[in-house]
Amino acid sequence: MPQVNHGCERVLINANLITLDPQRDGAYGVMERAALLIADGRIAAIRSMDEWPATTLNTDGIEVVDLAGQWISPGFVDCHTHLVFAGNRAAEFEQRLLGVPYETIARQGGGILSTVRATRQAEVEELVAAARPRLLALMREGVTTIEIKSGYGLTLEDEIKLLRAARQLTADMPVNVSLTLLAAHAIPPEFQGKADDYVDMICQTLIPLVSEEKLADAVDVFCEGIAFSPAQCERVFQAAQTHGLAIKGHTEQLSLLGGTELVARYQGWSADHVEYLDEAGVAAMAEAGTVSVLLPGAFYFLREKTLPPIELLRKYRVPMAVATDFNPGTSPLASIRLMMNMACTLFRLTPEESLRGVTQHAATALGRSGQLGMLREGMQADLLVWNIRHPAELAYEFGVSQPTLRFWKGRLSEHEPDSKSI
């Protein structure tokens, strides 16, 4: 491995670049034998080694690192997680495998409300401590940007607590964070039979407070028969829009309710899951520029059968992001590389589509397409260095290779994020 100092200005030479830049021809936007200059936390220049050293690159005082043919990719973006919560549901997992129906488990106090109870009882420091190993696992695989949702508090105080815990979790870590308010995740026990009253609280009290205190970037909803109706979700979207928060949606996961079209109507960043999405919904996404976020971990864990409409998404050129959906009930899988592989094996994405799904398109799903997800001059220098022979290897295997170097905002961060340098 090349020796690299921890300063922020350097040039990486003799590298093969997986730029994923649509302005470059060829698969993956590959540029072989390249030099990449990092300055002020951004990609300052990309040049062919045939031009190196070029007079247009002022390298005075800049460290030169020879990567000897290794590959550089953009940092990975996990654009859909429920990372902060208390407790776990391993016992329920075992019960289901022994034949106990989910409805029975829920009546016994299990399901999402069991996570809600545990989360409400936890202090911020406990939530941060529980979430840290999950975040570290994702970072070791190359995640440099992560979205974290609330949604396991379901009260004003507890939803705010979750967002503050997520902010505290990432405050001293080399990772970009996007926070999402998901209060419309489930109907809390206090509001059973009074869902509209709960939506009133979200719209009239919680969203204004979150916006005023800048605790979140976006608002999400679970638009489904077991959660919130399209009409209720639209009220949440209207409040979010009024208070300057972006819009996302859990839509068409279990049935077709038109939630995706609703997200698109409000120019939402993304519609996520979308297994039951129809052509009208796909067309609406294409017109609005809304990203489809595919979540193969939940599909696998729930043993679902209905696949997302991949061919329709391709036909309408709707960007397809891929994310872990890390959560205690339906995707306790902290591996972005596993999600890439599952997106290929379960959903039949190509390796290039899966890689774009955790970089270029995932960045767009968080409203950061101009900053992250590609190797292009001016983009933030979140970079991963890989000892591979072809970019397809990143989706082909998981649990074996990790990045040999990881840069965040141009600064080298340790391969093992538990180290004191972070």
Secondary structure, 3 states (H helix, E strand, C coil): CCCCCCCCCEEEEEEEEECCCCCCCCHHHEEEEEEEEEECCEEEEEEEHHHCCCCCCCCCCCEEEECCCCEEEECEEECCCCCCCCCCCHHHHHHHHCCCCHHHHHHCCCCHHHHHHHHHHCCHHHHHHHHHHHHHHHHHCCEEEEEEECCCCCCHHHHHHHHHHHHHHHCCCCCEEEEEEEEECCCCHHHCCCHHHHHHHHHHHHHHHHHHCCCCCEEEEEECCCCECHHHHHHHHHHHHHCCCEEEEEECCCCCCCHHHHHHHCCCCEEEECCCCCHHHHHHHHHHCCEEEECHHHHHHCCCCCCCCHHHHHHCCCCEEECCCCECCCECCCCHHHHHHHHHHCCCCCHHHHHHHCCHHHHHCCCCCCCCCCCCCCCECCEEEECCCCCCHHHHCCCCCCCCEEEECCEEECCCCCCCCC
